[in-house]
Amino acid sequence: MTALKHGVSASADQKTRFFLVIMRLNLKFLLIILCVTVALITFALWANCGVGQGLVPKWPQHHGDGGKRSDNPFEQTEEIDCIINQEYSIGCRKEGEEVYLPFSFLQKYFDVYGSLNVVDGSRRFDWTHSYGKVNYPKGAYDPRGIFMYFENYNVEMRDRVKCISAIDGVPISTQWESQGYFYATQIAQFGLSHYSKNLTEPEPRRKTVEDGDRELADWIVPKGSTLNRTLDRARPSAGGVVSFSTGKSFDTAILLPMDHVLDLVLSVDVLLRPNSTLCVTLQNRETQKLYRVYYILVDFLIGVQDENIYYGIGLNSTGVWKHLTRDLFVDLQKGLPQYASTDKRRKMRRTELKVIEISLLGNGSIDNLTLSTSEHIAHFYDAAEWLIRHQDPSTGGWPIPVRRKLGSGFGELARGWYSAMAQGHAISLLARAYYHSKGDKRYLRAALDGLKLFRIPSYQGGVLATFLGKYAWYEEYPTTPHSFVLNGFIYSLLGLYDLNSTAPANQSNEAAVLFEQGMTSLKKMLLLYDTGSGTSYDLRHFTLGIAPNLARWDYHATHVNQLLLLATIDSDPLISQTAERWKNYMVGKRAPHN
């Protein structure tokens, strides 16, 4: 009996164990089925991601099969010739019923732009219809504030700027003559950009290195050379200055070792006598290469010998105090021949450089030696003072000292021609200088005198043209026949508006009349520049009877930006609506057609 009980018990245990094994297998099987199901659902959702409309609409990848990818796994691509307008052929690729053209062809043929980029780890191709940039005004235009969007300008680094003159502190243009010349339009843009940067950038960081009074540097004075701090009562501050005397050889120079980074704008008052030099040594922090920038008493603009760059501060500065404000980064870049091309110039960054030494050679004095991150107002006033010194007293204009041929069919402009754009820019700058200086009447008088040319017809040496004998137009290029350049005209209007808003009421009447006269012409003539897909730079298709001179996208963007700004001054819907339509042209939209 006991044995039977044990047998029954053993059999029951075996059944129980067998049941548990079966259950475990079933649970594992169910778990596997569940995991596979989740994986399949996840894959299905992932595969369908982006099929619908997202932030960027999807273009069908194949048109020949209703926009769906071919189901044929063996379908192959085929290289074929594409015949363009029965004139020439290019290599294309056929895949199914779709034909693919190289973007390098499309770019030139349709004047579009694109680039391969990596975004979130994935490669993609970004296509744009234009390269222009629209800058929306942040508020109503302020004639005492930022000039348009010029806070984004870096005039001194343009390829067509030879250098910044150490005599005058303003850019030297090579736009139409390679040897370089003073171009009032560019000088005014230089000043307006720095004025605007001063309003938009943080307060600069400044380090006074030596002032002969409170801040005293540790100069190294070789044997036979001398350095003394003395009181110069002839200077307005009547403070201390540093006087130095050395031999002629460089081993007698007085040195100030430094390790100064980022603050690369030098400000200093100098009094140099013949054969004296102020030298700043810069070092590339990555390559350890040394560069020396010299400021010497000569009349040339810039000279280069290997890594030595020389700027002349003018023989007229001999024995007199002169204030220098120099961006050492710009001075270095403009002087290095190996950075002459645009691509190479961009490789050097401001953060790569540091000042490691300042040296004095010869005889002279210095004061208020300072290094800072920027000195925008000093550059602004350098431009304003240049305009004061170089304004023609009889015409009130700033003559352009080079010949200019606008295009076939136009007469050549002889040296000394005037530009309404230069006049407008200069007036915009001088009006701001009058405001910023708290009423310096020199700037106001120069701005008011700048109005004279707006009343003189272009054939008599002024800038005034008339369209159809009815509408007044201020010519950027006073050509024969008239050219009616749009962007230069609008810039001249801004100068008139700035002066009208800034000058005392009893002296602003003429600027107001000229501005209103110009705005009337703009509204009547604006749509003559509309091509339905872009804008014309000028009206030569009207005056010469030839094909329109289509504006490049950067000029077209300037037209849009100018109208957007004018819309904050004048509420006429023609201005704002035209600006919006022209903006849409930049993303490929066109005017309707029949």
Beta strands, then each sheet from edge to edge (+ up, - down):
strand 1: 77-84
strand 2: 88-95
strand 3: 98-100
strand 4: 113-119
strand 5: 122-128
strand 6: 161-164
strand 7: 171-173
strand 8: 206-210
strand 9: 226-231
strand 10: 240-245
strand 11: 254-261
strand 12: 265-272
strand 13: 277-284
strand 14: 290-296
strand 15: 302-305
strand 16: 308-312
strand 17: 322-327
strand 18: 353-361
strand 19: 363-372
strand 20: 464-467
strand 21: 471-474
sheet 1: 1+ 2- 3+
sheet 2: 4+ 5-
sheet 3: 6+ 7-
sheet 4: 8+ 19- 10+ 9-
sheet 5: 8+ 19- 12+ 17-
sheet 6: 11+ 18- 13+ 14- 16- 15+
sheet 7: 20+ 21-
end
